[in-house]
């Protein structure tokens, strides 16, 4: 079940989500403006749709994967089909803008309680 996280989440909760769905990762979509994320969906697109319904703007949404078994500097992977937005200057599944990547890391690291 997809959840919107707007405050803190325990690393142990992310580990449970990962083991129950994909084994070692949790998919997430981060709203870099509202500093919230949707997690635990089968597809980034499902999480994106929930955030859009909740009032997020498309240009603020970025798909990532979180690997809770890794350390804070390695646990975020910037890879999602929803990131393919050539019109917005992002022509890959990754996130090409360094400022956006840093903002996502800051949001994620502030939300996860070790």
N, C-alpha and C positions, 0 to 999 in steps of 0.2 A: 504494500500500500504506500503510495507516494505521500510524503510529508513535507510541509513547508516549515523550514527551520528559520526562526528569526531571532534566536538568542544562542544559547550554548547547547552542545550535544557531546555526550561522553564518547570517547574513543572506543570504549567497550561496546557501546550501542552500534557504532559503525561496523565494528568487527562482526557482531551478530548478523547485521544486515548483509554484509559481504558473504559470510559463510552460508546464509540461507538462499542466496540468489546466484551469485557469480563465482563464489569461492574466495576471491582475494580482493575484489573491488566493489565499490558502490558508485553508481552513476549519479551525477548531480548537475543541476543547472543553477548557476549563480546570477542573481540580479545585482550588478555592480553599483547601481544607484541606490536601491533600497537596502543593500547589504543583507540580503536573505538568500536562501537557496532551497530548491526542491530536491529531495533525495529519495532513493530506493525505488525508482521506477525501472521497468524493463528497458525502456527506451528514453533517451534524452528528450525526444519529441513529446512524450507524454508529460514529462516534468515541465517542459517549456509551455505546453498547453495549459497546465494548471496555473503556472505563474501569470500567463497572459490573462486567464480568467480572473485572477486575483488582482489585476490592475497593473501588472508590470508592462513595460514597453519593450518591444522586440529588440531594439538596438542596445538594450542593457543586459540582455540574456546571453550567457556563454556556457557551453557544455564542457564538463570535465569528468574525469574519473578520479576517485579517491581510493588509495590503497592504504587502509588503516594499519596494516602490518609493517609499513615502512616509516621511517623517521619524518619529522615535519618538513625537512628540506627536499624529500623525495616522494612524498605521498600523493602529490597532485600531478595528474597527466592531463595536458591540454589537448584533448582529442575527441571530437564529436562532429557528426554530420551537420548538426545545427549551426556550427561555426562557419560553414561554407557560405560566405556572403560577399561575393566579389563587388557588389554594388556599394557595400560598406567598407571596402578596402581589405577584406579578408578572403583570400582566394584558396585557402587550404582548410583541412579539418582541424588544424591547430589554431592557436591564437597568435597572430603575427605581431600584434602591438604589445611591446614590452610594458608599457604603462598599465594596460588592461591586465596582463599576466600578473604583475606585481600587486595590483589591487585585489585580484582574486586570491592570491596567496595570503595577503593580509586578512581578508575576510575569513577565509577558511581557517587560518591559524588562530584567529581570535575566537572562532566559534567552537573549535574542538578542545575539549577538556581532556587532558592526558589521564 
